[in-house]
Amino acid sequence: MKIRHFVASAALLFTTAAVAGPQCTEAPESEWTSQGAMQQELADQGYTIDEFKVTDGNCYEIYGEDKEGVKVEIYFNPVNGEVVKEYRND
């Protein structure tokens, strides 16, 4: 019984870690590009944003489509706008 509990606990921890997003910055929010400015910059680049949020890892994360209409999930560093991690649904 103890082994089963250990395996279940380990699996839960692994699943949680696998789903967690990246850590984008440790900079204070006062140094971040504003959410509105970031969203406008992405729109200017052709992105359609369905959802925009701030993650626990201090990233701006979007769900939407790129200029070619490909579905994307992208994590951006809010200080410099660099892409930290990107998922595309080609």
Rosetta constraint file for C-alpha pairs under 8 A:
AtomPair CA 1 CA 5 HARMONIC 6.36 0.50
AtomPair CA 2 CA 6 HARMONIC 6.14 0.50
AtomPair CA 3 CA 7 HARMONIC 6.10 0.50
AtomPair CA 4 CA 8 HARMONIC 6.12 0.50
AtomPair CA 5 CA 9 HARMONIC 6.09 0.50
AtomPair CA 6 CA 10 HARMONIC 6.06 0.50
AtomPair CA 7 CA 11 HARMONIC 6.06 0.50
AtomPair CA 8 CA 12 HARMONIC 6.21 0.50
AtomPair CA 9 CA 13 HARMONIC 6.27 0.50
AtomPair CA 10 CA 14 HARMONIC 6.13 0.50
AtomPair CA 11 CA 15 HARMONIC 6.08 0.50
AtomPair CA 12 CA 16 HARMONIC 6.17 0.50
AtomPair CA 13 CA 17 HARMONIC 6.18 0.50
AtomPair CA 14 CA 18 HARMONIC 6.07 0.50
AtomPair CA 15 CA 19 HARMONIC 6.31 0.50
AtomPair CA 16 CA 20 HARMONIC 6.27 0.50
AtomPair CA 21 CA 55 HARMONIC 7.55 0.50
AtomPair CA 21 CA 56 HARMONIC 7.89 0.50
AtomPair CA 21 CA 57 HARMONIC 6.59 0.50
AtomPair CA 22 CA 57 HARMONIC 5.83 0.50
AtomPair CA 22 CA 59 HARMONIC 7.64 0.50
AtomPair CA 22 CA 75 HARMONIC 7.66 0.50
AtomPair CA 22 CA 84 HARMONIC 7.39 0.50
AtomPair CA 22 CA 85 HARMONIC 7.27 0.50
AtomPair CA 23 CA 56 HARMONIC 7.90 0.50
AtomPair CA 23 CA 57 HARMONIC 4.15 0.50
AtomPair CA 23 CA 58 HARMONIC 6.22 0.50
AtomPair CA 23 CA 59 HARMONIC 6.88 0.50
AtomPair CA 24 CA 57 HARMONIC 5.95 0.50
AtomPair CA 24 CA 58 HARMONIC 5.53 0.50
AtomPair CA 24 CA 59 HARMONIC 5.13 0.50
AtomPair CA 24 CA 75 HARMONIC 7.88 0.50
AtomPair CA 24 CA 76 HARMONIC 7.05 0.50
AtomPair CA 24 CA 77 HARMONIC 5.05 0.50
AtomPair CA 24 CA 78 HARMONIC 7.60 0.50
AtomPair CA 24 CA 84 HARMONIC 6.67 0.50
AtomPair CA 25 CA 57 HARMONIC 7.40 0.50
AtomPair CA 25 CA 58 HARMONIC 5.81 0.50
AtomPair CA 25 CA 59 HARMONIC 7.10 0.50
AtomPair CA 25 CA 77 HARMONIC 6.36 0.50
AtomPair CA 25 CA 78 HARMONIC 7.52 0.50
AtomPair CA 25 CA 79 HARMONIC 7.51 0.50
AtomPair CA 26 CA 58 HARMONIC 7.26 0.50
AtomPair CA 27 CA 31 HARMONIC 6.46 0.50
AtomPair CA 27 CA 32 HARMONIC 7.57 0.50
AtomPair CA 27 CA 79 HARMONIC 7.53 0.50
AtomPair CA 28 CA 32 HARMONIC 7.21 0.50
AtomPair CA 31 CA 79 HARMONIC 6.17 0.50
AtomPair CA 32 CA 78 HARMONIC 5.13 0.50
AtomPair CA 32 CA 79 HARMONIC 4.32 0.50
AtomPair CA 32 CA 80 HARMONIC 7.70 0.50
AtomPair CA 33 CA 37 HARMONIC 6.53 0.50
AtomPair CA 33 CA 38 HARMONIC 6.33 0.50
AtomPair CA 33 CA 78 HARMONIC 5.71 0.50
AtomPair CA 33 CA 79 HARMONIC 5.62 0.50
AtomPair CA 33 CA 80 HARMONIC 7.38 0.50
AtomPair CA 33 CA 81 HARMONIC 7.85 0.50
AtomPair CA 34 CA 38 HARMONIC 6.18 0.50
AtomPair CA 35 CA 39 HARMONIC 6.11 0.50
AtomPair CA 36 CA 40 HARMONIC 6.17 0.50
AtomPair CA 37 CA 41 HARMONIC 6.12 0.50
AtomPair CA 38 CA 42 HARMONIC 6.24 0.50
AtomPair CA 38 CA 78 HARMONIC 7.86 0.50
AtomPair CA 38 CA 81 HARMONIC 7.53 0.50
AtomPair CA 39 CA 43 HARMONIC 6.16 0.50
AtomPair CA 39 CA 49 HARMONIC 7.89 0.50
AtomPair CA 39 CA 52 HARMONIC 7.93 0.50
AtomPair CA 40 CA 44 HARMONIC 6.09 0.50
AtomPair CA 41 CA 45 HARMONIC 6.37 0.50
AtomPair CA 42 CA 46 HARMONIC 6.52 0.50
AtomPair CA 42 CA 47 HARMONIC 5.51 0.50
AtomPair CA 42 CA 48 HARMONIC 7.99 0.50
AtomPair CA 43 CA 47 HARMONIC 4.91 0.50
AtomPair CA 43 CA 48 HARMONIC 6.32 0.50
AtomPair CA 43 CA 49 HARMONIC 7.61 0.50
AtomPair CA 45 CA 67 HARMONIC 7.41 0.50
AtomPair CA 46 CA 66 HARMONIC 6.12 0.50
AtomPair CA 46 CA 67 HARMONIC 4.49 0.50
AtomPair CA 47 CA 64 HARMONIC 7.05 0.50
AtomPair CA 47 CA 65 HARMONIC 5.64 0.50
AtomPair CA 47 CA 66 HARMONIC 4.46 0.50
AtomPair CA 47 CA 67 HARMONIC 5.47 0.50
AtomPair CA 48 CA 64 HARMONIC 5.42 0.50
AtomPair CA 48 CA 65 HARMONIC 5.11 0.50
AtomPair CA 48 CA 66 HARMONIC 6.39 0.50
AtomPair CA 48 CA 67 HARMONIC 7.55 0.50
AtomPair CA 49 CA 62 HARMONIC 6.39 0.50
AtomPair CA 49 CA 63 HARMONIC 6.05 0.50
AtomPair CA 49 CA 64 HARMONIC 4.51 0.50
AtomPair CA 49 CA 65 HARMONIC 6.69 0.50
AtomPair CA 50 CA 62 HARMONIC 7.36 0.50
AtomPair CA 50 CA 63 HARMONIC 5.57 0.50
AtomPair CA 50 CA 64 HARMONIC 4.81 0.50
AtomPair CA 50 CA 65 HARMONIC 7.99 0.50
AtomPair CA 51 CA 62 HARMONIC 5.54 0.50
AtomPair CA 51 CA 63 HARMONIC 5.10 0.50
AtomPair CA 51 CA 64 HARMONIC 6.76 0.50
AtomPair CA 52 CA 60 HARMONIC 7.01 0.50
AtomPair CA 52 CA 61 HARMONIC 5.73 0.50
AtomPair CA 52 CA 62 HARMONIC 4.57 0.50
AtomPair CA 52 CA 63 HARMONIC 6.67 0.50
AtomPair CA 53 CA 60 HARMONIC 5.76 0.50
AtomPair CA 53 CA 61 HARMONIC 5.32 0.50
AtomPair CA 53 CA 62 HARMONIC 6.58 0.50
AtomPair CA 54 CA 58 HARMONIC 6.32 0.50
AtomPair CA 54 CA 59 HARMONIC 5.58 0.50
AtomPair CA 54 CA 60 HARMONIC 4.77 0.50
AtomPair CA 54 CA 61 HARMONIC 6.14 0.50
AtomPair CA 55 CA 59 HARMONIC 5.25 0.50
AtomPair CA 55 CA 60 HARMONIC 6.45 0.50
AtomPair CA 55 CA 61 HARMONIC 6.70 0.50
AtomPair CA 58 CA 77 HARMONIC 7.65 0.50
AtomPair CA 58 CA 78 HARMONIC 7.54 0.50
AtomPair CA 59 CA 75 HARMONIC 5.87 0.50
AtomPair CA 59 CA 76 HARMONIC 5.53 0.50
AtomPair CA 59 CA 77 HARMONIC 5.41 0.50
AtomPair CA 59 CA 78 HARMONIC 5.95 0.50
AtomPair CA 60 CA 75 HARMONIC 5.68 0.50
AtomPair CA 60 CA 76 HARMONIC 5.08 0.50
AtomPair CA 60 CA 77 HARMONIC 6.53 0.50
AtomPair CA 60 CA 78 HARMONIC 5.86 0.50
AtomPair CA 61 CA 73 HARMONIC 7.07 0.50
AtomPair CA 61 CA 74 HARMONIC 5.56 0.50
AtomPair CA 61 CA 75 HARMONIC 4.43 0.50
AtomPair CA 61 CA 76 HARMONIC 6.23 0.50
AtomPair CA 62 CA 72 HARMONIC 7.70 0.50
AtomPair CA 62 CA 73 HARMONIC 5.60 0.50
AtomPair CA 62 CA 74 HARMONIC 5.42 0.50
AtomPair CA 62 CA 75 HARMONIC 6.71 0.50
AtomPair CA 63 CA 71 HARMONIC 7.53 0.50
AtomPair CA 63 CA 72 HARMONIC 5.81 0.50
AtomPair CA 63 CA 73 HARMONIC 4.62 0.50
AtomPair CA 63 CA 74 HARMONIC 6.83 0.50
AtomPair CA 64 CA 71 HARMONIC 5.62 0.50
AtomPair CA 64 CA 72 HARMONIC 5.48 0.50
AtomPair CA 64 CA 73 HARMONIC 6.70 0.50
AtomPair CA 65 CA 69 HARMONIC 5.13 0.50
AtomPair CA 65 CA 70 HARMONIC 5.12 0.50
AtomPair CA 65 CA 71 HARMONIC 4.34 0.50
AtomPair CA 65 CA 72 HARMONIC 5.41 0.50
AtomPair CA 66 CA 70 HARMONIC 5.48 0.50
AtomPair CA 66 CA 71 HARMONIC 6.65 0.50
AtomPair CA 66 CA 72 HARMONIC 6.71 0.50
AtomPair CA 70 CA 88 HARMONIC 6.84 0.50
AtomPair CA 70 CA 89 HARMONIC 6.26 0.50
AtomPair CA 70 CA 90 HARMONIC 5.87 0.50
AtomPair CA 71 CA 88 HARMONIC 5.90 0.50
AtomPair CA 71 CA 89 HARMONIC 5.20 0.50
AtomPair CA 71 CA 90 HARMONIC 7.11 0.50
AtomPair CA 72 CA 86 HARMONIC 7.12 0.50
AtomPair CA 72 CA 87 HARMONIC 5.60 0.50
AtomPair CA 72 CA 88 HARMONIC 4.58 0.50
AtomPair CA 72 CA 89 HARMONIC 6.24 0.50
AtomPair CA 73 CA 86 HARMONIC 5.83 0.50
AtomPair CA 73 CA 87 HARMONIC 5.09 0.50
AtomPair CA 73 CA 88 HARMONIC 6.60 0.50
AtomPair CA 74 CA 83 HARMONIC 6.93 0.50
AtomPair CA 74 CA 84 HARMONIC 7.65 0.50
AtomPair CA 74 CA 85 HARMONIC 5.86 0.50
AtomPair CA 74 CA 86 HARMONIC 4.36 0.50
AtomPair CA 74 CA 87 HARMONIC 6.26 0.50
AtomPair CA 75 CA 83 HARMONIC 5.96 0.50
AtomPair CA 75 CA 84 HARMONIC 5.49 0.50
AtomPair CA 75 CA 85 HARMONIC 5.19 0.50
AtomPair CA 75 CA 86 HARMONIC 6.30 0.50
AtomPair CA 76 CA 81 HARMONIC 5.53 0.50
AtomPair CA 76 CA 82 HARMONIC 5.47 0.50
AtomPair CA 76 CA 83 HARMONIC 4.56 0.50
AtomPair CA 76 CA 84 HARMONIC 5.43 0.50
AtomPair CA 76 CA 85 HARMONIC 7.31 0.50
AtomPair CA 77 CA 81 HARMONIC 5.06 0.50
AtomPair CA 77 CA 82 HARMONIC 5.29 0.50
AtomPair CA 77 CA 83 HARMONIC 6.45 0.50
AtomPair CA 77 CA 84 HARMONIC 6.38 0.50
AtomPair CA 78 CA 82 HARMONIC 7.80 0.50
